[in-house]
Amino acid sequence: MQQLGTKCVQAGYRPENGEPRQVPIIQSTTFRYESSAAMGKLFDLEAAGYFYTRLQNPTCDIVAAKIAALEGGTAGMLTSSGQAANFFSIFNLCSAGDHVVASSAIYGGTYNLFAVTMKRMGIDFTFVRPDATEDELHAAFQPNTRAMFGESIANPALDILDFELFAKVAHEHGVPLVVDNTFPTPVNCRPFEFGVDIVTHSTTKYMDGHGTQVGGAIVDSGNFDWFAHKDKYPGLTTPDESYHGIVYAEKFGQGGAFITKCVAQLMRDFGSSPAPQNAFLLNLGLESLHLRMKRHCENGQAMAEFLESHDKVAWVNYPGLKSNKYYALAQKYMPNGTCGVVSFGVKGGREAAERFMSGLKIAAIATHVADARTCVLHPANATHRQLSDEELVKCGVGPDLIRLSCGIEDAADLIADVDQALANV
C-alpha cells in the first residue's frame, strides 16, 4: 500500500501511453457526443461521463480522487469553497424540519452558516462544547437529528475534537459524524480511522498552501449504512423523481451514494462548482503537502514554546504544548503534529493585540490562514466580527485572541519578528 507522501504526488491520475504527464486542464463548459442516446444515459445516471462542467469536470474529478485517496475514502468531490463543502455535507442529509448537533468551536463563517442561514431554511442546530461529556452530547440529540458536525482542529480556537466519543454518540443515535479536517489535513489526521463518516475541507488552506485558489472538498468514508436508517434519509433510500426514480443507496452502494447525490442534486441546483484551473492549482499544492505540513508543524511548535515563555503574552493555545488541555487528544489523534496555527493573547487585551499586529514585519495581516507565508489575524475584528460577545465566548474566541499562522519560512526569523513586535506593546 502506498504511503501518504506518494499519494500526495501520484494519486488520482495515471497517464496512459502518450498522455500528458501533468494533470490536464479541461477548460470546457460542455462535452460533445455522437448521439442523443449516449447523452441521455448520462442524464439518467446510467453511464459515467461528462456533459456540463457545473456538475462534473475531468480535471476536478482527478483532484477529488486524490483527496479521497489521501483520506482513505470511497468517493470525493470538489466544491467552489470550503463553505460550500460544509453546506453541501449537511444539506445533503437534512431538509426543513430536521436538526443537527454541532460543536460550538468551529470557524465563524461555518457557525453563521448553521446558526443563521440554514436556520432560515428550516434546519435547526444545537451547539455543544467540543469537550462536552458523553451525557451532554446525548442530551443534545432530538428525534429529528440527522447529523453531527465538528472540526478536527477548531479554527481559530484550536480545540481538538474527540472523534471516538463524538462518533460513538452519533452512531448510537443512528446519524453520521461529519468533520471538517482542514487544519491538520489527512497528512496529520485520519478521521475515518476513528469512526468519522464524512470529511470536508477548505482546500484554500494547507492543501493549496500558496493562496492561489479558493475551493472545498467532501469525502465519504463509505462506512455509514444508509439503509439501516432509511427512515431518516429518504433522499438516499427512496426514489429521486428528478432522476427517473433512482435510489442512490441502491444504485451506487454504501460507498458512492452520498457523493453521487451531492453532485447530481446539490451541484446541479446550487452550482457551487470549482473551476478546472483552480483544481489544477490545488493539485500542485497537494504534491508538496506532506513536505510542507512537517515544516508548518515544526514552526508552530517552536513559536508556541517561545510565546509561552514571553512575559508580554497572557496565554498560549497550541495543541503541541504539554500544558495544553488538548495535548493528550492531539497525541492520540495527531501524533505527527497538528498544524502551524498558534493562538495567543497579548497582555493588555484588544488594543495591545492591535498594536502587536501593526508592528509585525514578516507576518502579514491577512484574512487567510494555513499558507506557505506567515500571516496573522485578530478574529474578533475580522472573521468573527459578526458574532456577539456571548457567541465569541462560546466559540472560544476572546477579544484578545490572535491567530498566528506560521508559514514555512525559517523559524528563527519568525520568532525574531514576533519578539520585536511584542517589544512595542
C-alpha positions as CSV (number, residue, x, y, z in Angstrom):
1,M,0.0,0.0,0.0
2,Q,1.4,3.4,-1.0
3,Q,2.4,5.9,1.8
4,L,0.7,9.3,2.1
5,G,3.7,11.1,0.6
6,T,3.5,9.0,-2.6
7,K,-0.3,9.5,-2.8
8,C,0.2,13.3,-2.5
9,V,2.2,13.2,-5.7
10,Q,0.7,10.3,-7.6
11,A,-2.9,9.5,-6.6
12,G,-5.9,10.3,-8.7
13,Y,-4.2,10.4,-12.1
14,R,-2.1,7.8,-14.0
15,P,-1.5,8.9,-17.6
16,E,-1.6,6.2,-20.3
17,N,0.9,5.9,-23.1
18,G,1.5,9.2,-24.8
19,E,-0.9,11.2,-22.5
20,P,0.1,14.3,-20.6
21,R,2.3,13.7,-17.5
22,Q,0.8,16.6,-15.7
23,V,-3.0,16.7,-14.9
24,P,-4.6,18.3,-18.0
25,I,-6.8,21.4,-17.5
26,I,-10.1,20.6,-19.3
27,Q,-11.2,24.2,-19.6
28,S,-14.5,23.5,-21.3
29,T,-18.1,24.0,-20.2
30,T,-19.6,21.3,-22.3
31,F,-18.7,17.9,-23.9
32,R,-19.7,16.6,-27.4
33,Y,-21.4,13.3,-28.0
34,E,-22.2,11.4,-31.2
35,S,-25.8,10.7,-30.3
36,S,-28.6,11.9,-28.1
37,A,-29.0,8.4,-26.7
38,A,-25.4,8.5,-25.4
39,M,-26.0,11.8,-23.7
40,G,-29.4,10.6,-22.3
41,K,-27.6,7.8,-20.4
42,L,-25.5,10.4,-18.7
43,F,-28.6,12.4,-17.6
44,D,-30.2,9.2,-16.3
45,L,-27.0,8.4,-14.3
46,E,-26.8,5.2,-16.3
47,A,-23.4,5.9,-17.7
48,A,-20.2,7.6,-16.4
49,G,-19.0,10.7,-18.3
50,Y,-19.3,14.4,-18.6
51,F,-21.8,16.8,-20.2
52,Y,-21.6,20.1,-18.3
53,T,-18.8,21.4,-16.0
54,R,-21.3,22.8,-13.5
55,L,-21.8,19.2,-12.4
56,Q,-18.5,17.4,-13.1
57,N,-15.3,18.0,-14.9
58,P,-12.4,15.6,-15.6
59,T,-9.7,17.9,-14.0
60,C,-11.8,18.4,-10.9
61,D,-12.6,14.7,-10.6
62,I,-8.9,13.7,-10.8
63,V,-8.1,16.0,-7.9
64,A,-11.1,14.9,-5.9
65,A,-9.9,11.3,-6.4
66,K,-6.5,12.2,-5.0
67,I,-8.0,13.8,-1.9
68,A,-10.3,10.8,-1.4
69,A,-7.3,8.6,-1.6
70,L,-5.4,10.7,1.0
71,E,-8.4,10.5,3.4
72,G,-8.9,6.8,2.7
73,G,-12.5,7.4,1.5
74,T,-14.6,5.7,-1.2
75,A,-15.7,8.8,-3.1
76,G,-15.0,12.5,-3.2
77,M,-15.9,15.8,-4.9
78,L,-14.6,19.3,-5.1
79,T,-16.7,22.4,-4.5
80,S,-16.1,26.1,-5.1
81,S,-15.2,26.8,-1.5
82,G,-14.9,25.2,1.9
83,Q,-18.1,27.0,2.9
84,A,-19.9,25.2,0.0
85,A,-18.4,21.9,1.1
86,N,-19.8,22.3,4.6
87,F,-23.2,23.4,3.4
88,F,-23.5,20.5,0.9
89,S,-22.3,18.0,3.5
90,I,-25.2,18.9,5.8
91,F,-27.9,19.8,3.3
92,N,-27.4,16.5,1.6
93,L,-28.7,14.9,4.8
94,C,-31.2,17.4,6.0
95,S,-34.5,19.0,5.0
96,A,-36.6,21.7,6.5
97,G,-37.7,20.5,10.0
98,D,-34.5,18.5,10.6
99,H,-31.9,19.1,13.3
100,V,-28.1,18.9,13.6
101,V,-25.8,18.7,16.6
102,A,-22.6,20.7,16.1
103,S,-19.6,21.6,18.0
104,S,-19.6,25.2,19.1
105,A,-15.8,25.5,18.4
106,I,-15.9,25.9,14.7
107,Y,-14.9,28.6,12.1
108,G,-17.0,31.7,12.5
109,G,-18.3,31.5,8.9
110,T,-19.5,28.0,9.4
111,Y,-21.2,28.9,12.7
112,N,-23.0,31.7,10.9
113,L,-24.0,29.4,8.0
114,F,-25.5,27.0,10.5
115,A,-27.0,29.3,13.1
116,V,-28.4,31.9,10.8
117,T,-28.6,31.0,7.1
118,M,-29.5,27.3,7.4
119,K,-31.9,28.1,10.3
120,R,-33.8,30.3,7.8
121,M,-34.1,27.2,5.6
122,G,-35.8,25.4,8.5
123,I,-32.9,23.3,9.8
124,D,-32.1,23.8,13.5
125,F,-28.7,23.4,15.2
126,T,-27.8,22.7,18.8
127,F,-24.3,23.7,19.6
128,V,-22.3,21.7,22.2
129,R,-18.8,22.3,23.6
130,P,-16.1,20.2,22.0
131,D,-15.2,18.9,25.4
132,A,-18.8,18.1,26.4
133,T,-19.3,14.9,28.3
134,E,-21.0,11.9,26.7
135,D,-24.2,12.6,28.7
136,E,-24.2,16.2,27.5
137,L,-23.8,15.0,23.9
138,H,-26.6,12.6,24.2
139,A,-28.8,15.3,25.7
140,A,-28.3,17.5,22.6
141,F,-30.0,15.0,20.3
142,Q,-33.6,15.1,19.2
143,P,-35.8,12.6,17.4
144,N,-35.3,14.7,14.2
145,T,-31.5,14.9,14.4
146,R,-29.9,13.9,11.1
147,A,-26.2,14.7,11.6
148,M,-23.4,15.6,13.9
149,F,-20.7,18.1,12.9
150,G,-17.3,19.2,14.3
151,E,-13.8,20.4,13.3
152,S,-10.8,18.2,13.9
153,I,-8.9,21.3,15.0
154,A,-11.2,24.2,15.6
155,N,-10.4,27.4,13.7
156,P,-9.2,29.6,15.5
157,A,-9.8,28.2,19.0
158,L,-7.6,25.1,18.2
159,D,-9.8,22.7,20.3
160,I,-9.3,19.1,19.3
161,L,-12.4,17.1,18.7
162,D,-12.6,13.7,20.4
163,F,-13.5,11.7,17.3
164,E,-14.2,8.4,19.0
165,L,-16.5,10.0,21.6
166,F,-18.5,12.1,19.1
167,A,-18.7,9.1,16.6
168,K,-19.9,6.8,19.4
169,V,-22.7,9.1,20.4
170,A,-23.6,9.9,16.7
171,H,-23.8,6.3,15.8
172,E,-25.9,5.4,18.9
173,H,-28.4,7.8,17.5
174,G,-28.2,6.5,14.0
175,V,-26.6,9.5,12.4
176,P,-23.3,10.2,10.6
177,L,-20.5,12.3,12.0
178,V,-19.2,15.0,9.7
179,V,-15.8,16.5,10.4
180,D,-14.0,19.5,8.8
181,N,-10.4,18.3,8.6
182,T,-8.9,21.4,7.1
183,F,-6.3,22.3,9.7
184,P,-4.4,19.0,10.2
185,T,-5.1,17.7,6.7
186,P,-5.0,13.9,6.0
187,V,-1.2,14.1,6.4
188,N,-1.6,14.6,10.1
189,C,-5.1,13.4,10.9
190,R,-7.1,10.4,9.6
191,P,-10.6,10.9,10.9
192,F,-12.1,7.8,9.2
193,E,-9.8,5.6,11.3
194,F,-11.6,6.9,14.4
195,G,-15.2,6.5,13.4
196,V,-15.9,9.7,11.4
197,D,-18.2,9.1,8.4
198,I,-17.8,12.2,6.2
199,V,-14.9,14.6,5.9
200,T,-14.9,18.2,4.5
201,H,-12.0,20.5,3.7
202,S,-11.4,24.1,2.8
203,T,-8.8,23.3,0.1
204,T,-8.0,27.0,0.1
205,K,-5.8,26.4,3.2
206,Y,-2.9,23.9,3.6
207,M,-3.9,21.7,0.6
208,D,-3.4,24.6,-1.8
209,G,-0.8,26.2,0.5
210,H,0.0,29.2,-1.7
211,G,-3.0,31.4,-1.6
212,T,-3.8,30.8,-5.3
213,Q,-7.3,29.3,-5.3
214,V,-10.5,29.1,-3.2
215,G,-12.0,25.7,-3.0
216,G,-13.5,22.9,-0.9
217,A,-13.8,19.1,-0.9
218,I,-16.1,16.4,0.5
219,V,-15.0,12.8,1.1
220,D,-17.2,9.9,2.1
221,S,-15.8,7.1,4.1
222,G,-18.3,4.6,2.7
223,N,-18.9,3.3,6.2
224,F,-22.3,4.7,7.1
225,D,-25.2,2.3,6.3
226,W,-28.0,4.5,4.9
227,F,-30.5,1.6,4.5
228,A,-30.0,0.7,8.2
229,H,-31.5,4.2,8.9
230,K,-33.6,4.6,5.8
231,D,-36.5,6.5,7.5
232,K,-34.0,9.3,8.4
233,Y,-32.5,9.6,4.9
234,P,-35.3,9.3,2.3
235,G,-33.2,11.4,-0.1
236,L,-30.7,8.5,-0.2
237,T,-33.0,5.5,0.2
238,T,-36.2,6.4,-1.7
239,P,-36.7,7.2,-5.4
240,D,-35.4,10.5,-6.7
241,E,-38.1,11.5,-9.2
242,S,-35.8,14.2,-10.7
243,Y,-33.6,11.3,-11.9
244,H,-36.3,8.9,-13.0
245,G,-36.7,7.3,-9.6
246,I,-33.1,6.3,-8.9
247,V,-32.5,5.2,-5.3
248,Y,-29.0,6.4,-4.7
249,A,-28.1,4.0,-1.9
250,E,-29.3,1.1,-4.0
251,K,-27.8,2.2,-7.4
252,F,-24.4,3.4,-6.2
253,G,-24.0,1.5,-2.9
254,Q,-22.9,2.5,0.5
255,G,-19.6,3.9,-0.8
256,G,-21.0,6.0,-3.6
257,A,-24.5,7.1,-2.7
258,F,-23.7,10.2,-0.7
259,I,-21.3,11.9,-3.1
260,T,-23.4,10.9,-6.2
261,K,-26.5,12.5,-4.6
262,C,-24.4,15.5,-3.6
263,V,-23.3,16.1,-7.2
264,A,-26.5,15.1,-9.0
265,Q,-28.8,17.2,-6.8
266,L,-26.9,19.9,-5.0
267,M,-24.3,20.8,-7.5
268,R,-26.9,20.7,-10.2
269,D,-29.2,23.0,-8.3
270,F,-26.8,25.3,-6.4
271,G,-24.0,25.4,-8.9
272,S,-21.1,25.7,-6.4
273,S,-18.7,24.2,-8.9
274,P,-15.0,24.6,-8.9
275,A,-13.1,25.9,-11.8
276,P,-10.8,23.4,-13.6
277,Q,-8.0,25.9,-13.4
278,N,-8.4,26.1,-9.6
279,A,-8.4,22.3,-9.4
280,F,-5.1,22.2,-11.4
281,L,-3.5,24.8,-9.0
282,L,-4.8,22.8,-6.0
283,N,-3.2,19.7,-7.3
284,L,0.2,21.4,-7.5
285,G,-0.2,22.3,-3.8
286,L,-1.2,18.7,-2.9
287,E,2.0,17.4,-4.5
288,S,4.1,19.0,-1.7
289,L,1.5,18.8,1.1
290,H,3.4,16.1,3.1
291,L,6.6,18.2,3.0
292,R,5.1,21.5,3.9
293,M,3.0,20.2,6.8
294,K,6.1,18.9,8.5
295,R,7.7,22.4,8.4
296,H,4.5,24.1,9.4
297,C,4.2,22.0,12.5
298,E,7.9,22.5,13.4
299,N,7.5,26.3,13.1
300,G,4.2,26.2,15.0
301,Q,5.8,24.2,17.9
302,A,8.8,26.5,18.1
303,M,6.7,29.6,18.1
304,A,4.3,28.3,20.7
305,E,7.2,27.4,23.0
306,F,8.7,30.9,22.6
307,L,5.4,32.6,23.3
308,E,4.7,30.5,26.3
309,S,7.8,31.9,28.0
310,H,7.3,35.6,27.0
311,D,6.4,38.0,29.7
312,K,4.1,40.1,27.5
313,V,1.9,37.1,26.5
314,A,-1.1,36.3,28.6
315,W,-1.7,32.8,27.4
316,V,-0.8,30.5,24.5
317,N,-3.0,27.8,22.9
318,Y,-1.3,25.2,20.8
319,P,-2.1,21.5,21.0
320,G,1.6,20.6,20.8
321,L,2.4,22.2,24.2
322,K,2.3,19.7,27.1
323,S,0.5,22.4,29.1
324,N,-2.4,22.5,26.6
325,K,-5.7,20.9,27.7
326,Y,-5.9,19.1,24.4
327,Y,-2.3,17.7,24.4
328,A,-3.4,14.2,25.1
329,L,-6.1,14.1,22.4
330,A,-3.6,15.7,20.0
331,Q,-1.1,12.9,20.7
332,K,-3.8,10.3,20.3
333,Y,-5.3,11.5,17.0
334,M,-2.4,13.5,15.5
335,P,0.9,12.1,16.9
336,N,3.0,13.5,14.0
337,G,1.8,17.1,14.5
338,T,-1.3,19.2,14.3
339,C,-0.8,22.4,12.3
340,G,1.2,25.6,12.1
341,V,-1.5,27.8,13.7
342,V,-0.9,29.2,17.1
343,S,-3.5,31.2,19.1
344,F,-2.4,33.5,21.9
345,G,-3.3,36.7,23.8
346,V,-1.2,39.7,24.4
347,K,-1.4,41.3,27.8
348,G,-3.4,44.4,27.5
349,G,-6.3,43.0,25.6
350,R,-7.8,44.2,22.3
351,E,-5.8,47.4,22.0
352,A,-2.5,45.6,22.8
353,A,-3.3,43.0,20.2
354,E,-3.8,45.6,17.5
355,R,-0.5,47.3,18.4
356,F,1.3,44.0,18.2
357,M,-0.1,43.2,14.8
358,S,0.9,46.7,13.5
359,G,4.5,46.1,14.5
360,L,5.0,42.8,12.5
361,K,7.3,42.9,9.5
362,I,7.3,39.4,8.2
363,A,3.9,38.1,9.2
364,A,1.2,39.8,7.1
365,I,-2.2,40.8,8.4
366,A,-4.5,38.8,6.1
367,T,-7.9,37.1,6.1
368,H,-6.1,33.9,5.5
369,V,-4.5,31.0,7.3
370,A,-2.5,27.9,6.6
371,D,-0.4,29.4,3.9
372,A,3.3,29.0,3.0
373,R,3.7,32.6,4.1
374,T,3.2,33.5,7.7
375,C,0.0,35.5,8.3
376,V,-1.8,36.9,11.4
377,L,-5.3,37.8,12.2
378,H,-7.4,39.3,15.0
379,P,-10.5,37.1,14.6
380,A,-12.8,39.2,16.8
381,N,-12.2,42.1,14.5
382,A,-12.3,40.1,11.2
383,T,-13.7,36.6,10.6
384,H,-15.7,36.5,13.8
385,R,-16.9,40.1,14.0
386,Q,-20.5,39.1,13.1
387,L,-20.7,37.2,16.4
388,S,-21.9,38.8,19.7
389,D,-19.6,38.7,22.7
390,E,-21.6,35.8,24.1
391,E,-21.2,33.9,20.8
392,L,-17.5,34.7,20.8
393,V,-17.1,33.2,24.2
394,K,-19.0,30.0,23.1
395,C,-16.7,29.7,20.1
396,G,-13.6,30.1,22.3
397,V,-12.6,33.3,20.6
398,G,-11.9,36.1,23.1
399,P,-11.4,39.8,22.1
400,D,-7.6,39.4,22.8
401,L,-7.1,36.3,20.7
402,I,-4.5,36.5,17.9
403,R,-4.3,33.7,15.3
404,L,-0.8,33.4,14.0
405,S,-0.4,31.0,11.1
406,C,3.3,30.0,10.9
407,G,4.4,29.5,7.3
408,I,7.4,27.6,6.0
409,E,10.0,30.4,6.5
410,D,12.9,30.0,8.8
411,A,11.6,29.6,12.4
412,A,14.3,31.9,13.8
413,D,13.2,34.8,11.6
414,L,9.5,34.3,12.5
415,I,10.3,34.3,16.2
416,A,12.5,37.4,15.9
417,D,9.7,39.2,14.1
418,V,7.2,38.4,16.8
419,D,9.7,39.3,19.5
420,Q,10.3,42.8,18.1
421,A,6.6,43.4,17.7
422,L,5.9,42.4,21.3
423,A,8.6,44.8,22.4
424,N,6.5,47.7,21.2
425,V,3.3,46.6,23.0
